[in-house]
């Protein structure tokens, strides 16, 4: 057994996690992710990314459990059990395990946030064997929902053409290289991180992929409904009320929407659809 020193990214507590030699030998490329459960190191739950040299490369923390609304099967255009039973052949386009091994949850979170913000995205990668799979992965996640504007290139080509990407989101490895509009703030990506946590920690790759795709399509469906409500409200020359919009969503889809998830949706409406809504804090102030 190998002992790997783990440092909690939330409280800096130190401890050790054991992995078998056979497990490490079977890691042929990139890195592997281990889920650190609460009370293993401390009271926090997080994911540690370990390279083949048993060095920690990155951590991923879902800050707290957000209650993400679940649509009824009738309201879902992409029901989980339907997808699993049909077993769509996506393995020919990309390998979910390779995606999880070579892309950190943090970077996947950043890219999804950029997609939901209608940004042009450049990912710098030297993994020629994986680049097509990375593109197909995000293309699969966003089909029939959000528009994908993603390109991949090498570091050398990026340096040669850097001026062409001034207004792009640029990512490499674990880092944000360019964020002109300040889209990325890890502290504000509460829902996105919760969604990615479910994707990373689900061991069945078919289910994990379906969960992630389903969450993206759900967000699109609910955001589009908000846009429709806003447009109808404006056509009637009525004031837009975020609490009224929340009530309409909850009644129509028979769900409960927490404030964190409502903020997540209103950010999509603002950044992707170009409609500015009053924030929850602004609405509260209006009542004072």
C-alpha positions in Angstrom: 0.0 0.0 0.0 1.1 3.6 -0.7 0.4 6.4 1.8 -0.4 9.7 0.3 -0.3 12.9 2.4 -3.5 14.8 2.0 -4.1 18.4 3.1 -7.6 19.6 3.4 -8.1 22.6 1.1 -10.7 24.0 3.5 -9.1 23.8 6.9 -5.5 22.7 6.1 -5.8 19.5 8.3 -3.2 16.9 7.3 -3.6 13.2 7.1 -2.8 10.1 5.0 -4.8 8.2 2.5 -3.8 4.7 1.4 -4.1 3.3 -2.1 -3.0 -0.1 -3.3 0.1 -0.7 -5.5 -2.1 -2.5 -8.1 -4.4 0.5 -8.3 -1.5 2.9 -9.0 0.0 0.5 -11.6 -3.3 0.5 -13.5 -3.2 4.3 -13.9 -1.7 4.4 -17.4 -2.2 8.1 -18.1 -2.6 11.4 -16.4 -3.9 11.5 -12.9 -6.4 9.7 -10.7 -9.1 11.2 -8.5 -9.8 10.0 -4.9 -12.9 11.0 -3.0 -12.0 12.0 0.5 -15.0 11.4 2.7 -15.8 13.3 5.8 -13.9 12.2 8.9 -11.1 10.6 6.7 -8.9 13.6 7.2 -11.2 16.1 8.9 -14.9 16.9 8.8 -14.8 18.1 5.2 -15.5 16.2 2.0 -13.4 16.9 -1.1 -11.6 15.3 -4.1 -7.9 15.0 -4.4 -6.2 14.6 -7.8 -3.0 12.5 -7.6 -0.4 12.0 -10.4 1.5 8.8 -11.1 4.3 10.0 -8.8 1.8 10.1 -6.0 1.9 13.9 -5.7 -1.3 15.8 -5.1 -1.9 18.0 -8.2 -5.2 19.6 -7.3 -8.2 19.6 -4.9 -11.8 20.1 -5.6 -14.3 21.2 -2.9 -18.1 21.4 -3.1 -18.5 24.1 -0.5 -21.8 22.9 0.9 -24.7 20.8 -0.1 -27.1 22.7 -2.4 -30.5 21.3 -2.9 -30.7 21.0 -6.7 -34.4 20.7 -7.8 -35.4 17.5 -9.5 -37.8 17.7 -12.4 -40.5 15.1 -12.7 -40.1 12.5 -15.5 -42.9 14.2 -17.4 -41.0 17.5 -17.3 -37.6 16.0 -18.3 -36.7 15.9 -21.9 -33.7 13.7 -20.9 -34.9 11.2 -18.3 -32.2 9.3 -16.6 -33.7 5.8 -16.8 -34.6 6.3 -20.5 -31.0 7.2 -21.4 -29.5 4.3 -19.4 -31.8 1.7 -20.9 -31.1 2.9 -24.4 -27.3 2.8 -23.7 -26.5 5.5 -26.3 -23.1 4.7 -27.9 -21.0 7.6 -26.8 -17.9 5.7 -26.2 -16.8 5.9 -29.8 -16.6 9.7 -29.5 -15.0 10.0 -26.1 -14.0 8.0 -23.0 -15.6 9.3 -19.8 -12.8 7.7 -17.6 -10.1 9.5 -19.7 -11.9 12.8 -19.3 -12.1 12.3 -15.5 -8.5 11.3 -15.4 -7.1 14.2 -17.5 -9.4 17.1 -16.8 -9.8 18.3 -13.2 -13.3 18.9 -11.8 -12.2 22.5 -11.3 -11.5 23.1 -15.0 -14.6 21.3 -16.1 -16.5 23.6 -13.7 -14.9 26.6 -15.3 -15.6 25.5 -18.8 -19.3 24.8 -18.0 -19.6 28.2 -16.3 -18.1 29.7 -19.5 -20.6 27.8 -21.7 -23.5 29.0 -19.5 -22.2 32.5 -19.9 -22.0 32.3 -23.7 -18.3 32.7 -23.9 -15.8 31.7 -26.5 -13.5 29.1 -24.9 -10.0 28.0 -25.7 -8.4 25.0 -24.0 -4.7 24.6 -24.3 -3.7 21.0 -24.4 -0.8 18.9 -25.5 -2.8 15.7 -25.3 -3.3 15.1 -29.0 -4.8 11.7 -28.4 -7.5 13.2 -26.1 -8.3 16.6 -27.8 -11.1 15.2 -30.0 -12.6 13.4 -27.0 -12.5 16.6 -24.9 -14.4 18.5 -27.6 -16.9 15.6 -28.1 -17.5 15.4 -24.4 -18.6 19.0 -24.1 -20.5 18.9 -27.4 -22.4 15.9 -26.1 -23.2 17.7 -22.8 -24.6 20.7 -24.5 -26.4 19.2 -27.5 -30.0 20.5 -27.7 -29.3 23.0 -24.9 -26.5 25.6 -24.9 -24.4 26.7 -27.8 -20.8 25.4 -27.6 -17.9 27.6 -28.8 -14.9 25.6 -27.8 -11.5 25.3 -29.5 -8.4 23.4 -28.5 -4.8 24.3 -29.4 -1.2 23.8 -28.2 0.7 26.2 -26.0 3.0 27.0 -28.9 0.2 27.9 -31.3 -1.5 29.9 -28.5 1.7 32.0 -28.0 1.9 32.6 -31.7 -1.7 33.8 -32.0 -2.4 35.2 -28.5 -3.8 38.4 -29.8 -6.6 36.5 -31.5 -7.9 35.3 -28.1 -8.2 38.6 -26.2 -11.9 38.2 -25.6 -11.8 34.4 -25.1 -11.9 32.4 -21.9 -8.5 30.5 -22.0 -7.7 27.5 -19.8 -4.7 25.3 -19.5 -4.2 22.4 -17.1 -5.6 23.6 -13.8 -5.3 27.3 -14.5 -7.4 30.2 -15.9 -5.0 31.9 -18.4 -7.4 34.6 -19.6 -10.7 35.8 -18.2 -11.3 39.2 -19.7 -14.9 39.6 -18.4 -14.1 38.2 -14.9 -16.5 35.3 -15.4 -14.7 32.9 -13.0 -15.0 33.3 -9.3 -14.7 30.0 -7.6 -16.4 31.2 -4.5 -19.6 32.0 -6.5 -19.7 28.7 -8.4 -21.7 26.9 -5.7 -24.2 25.1 -7.8 -21.8 24.4 -10.6 -19.4 22.7 -8.2 -22.2 20.7 -6.6 -23.2 19.4 -10.0 -19.6 18.5 -10.9 -19.1 16.8 -7.5 -22.0 14.4 -8.4 -20.4 13.7 -11.8 -16.9 13.0 -10.4 -18.0 10.9 -7.4 -20.5 8.7 -9.3 -18.6 5.5 -10.1 -20.8 4.4 -13.0 -19.6 6.4 -15.9 -22.9 6.1 -17.9 -24.9 7.4 -14.9 -22.3 10.1 -14.1 -22.4 11.4 -17.7 -26.2 11.3 -17.8 -26.4 13.2 -14.5 -24.2 16.0 -15.8 -25.9 16.3 -19.2 -29.3 16.2 -17.4 -28.3 19.1 -15.1 -27.1 21.2 -18.0 -30.3 20.6 -19.9 -32.4 21.2 -16.8 -30.7 24.6 -16.3 -31.4 25.5 -19.9 -35.1 24.5 -19.7 -35.6 26.5 -16.5 -33.7 29.6 -17.8 -35.7 29.6 -21.0 -38.9 29.5 -18.9 -37.6 32.6 -17.0 -36.9 34.4 -20.3 -40.5 33.7 -21.4 -42.0 34.9 -18.2 -39.9 38.1 -18.3 -40.9 38.8 -21.9 -44.6 38.2 -21.2 -44.3 40.5 -18.2 -42.7 43.2 -20.2 -45.3 42.9 -22.9 -48.0 43.5 -20.2 -46.0 46.6 -19.0 -45.7 45.0 -15.5 -42.8 45.1 -13.1 -40.5 42.1 -13.0 -40.6 40.3 -9.7 -38.0 37.6 -9.0 -40.2 36.1 -6.3 -43.1 35.8 -8.7 -40.8 34.2 -11.3 -39.6 31.7 -8.6 -43.2 30.9 -7.8 -44.1 30.3 -11.4 -41.2 27.9 -11.8 -42.0 26.0 -8.7 -45.7 25.6 -9.6 -45.2 24.7 -13.2 -42.5 22.1 -12.6 -43.5 21.1 -9.1 -40.1 21.8 -7.6 -38.6 23.8 -4.8 -35.9 26.3 -5.7 -33.4 27.4 -3.1 -31.9 30.9 -3.4 -28.5 29.6 -4.5 -30.1 27.7 -7.4 -32.2 30.7 -8.3 -29.1 32.9 -8.4 -27.5 30.3 -10.7 -30.5 30.5 -13.1 -30.6 34.3 -13.1 -26.9 34.4 -13.9 -27.6 32.2 -17.0 -30.4 34.5 -18.0 -28.2 37.5 -17.7 -25.0 36.1 -19.3 -26.4 33.8 -21.9 -29.7 35.4 -22.8 -28.7 39.0 -22.1 -31.6 39.7 -19.7 -30.7 41.5 -16.4 -32.9 40.6 -13.5 -33.0 42.1 -10.0 -31.0 40.1 -7.6 -32.6 38.5 -4.5 -30.8 41.1 -2.3 -32.2 43.9 -4.3 -35.7 42.5 -4.0 -35.3 42.2 -0.3 -34.2 45.8 0.0 -37.3 46.8 -2.0 -39.4 45.5 0.8 -37.6 47.5 3.5 
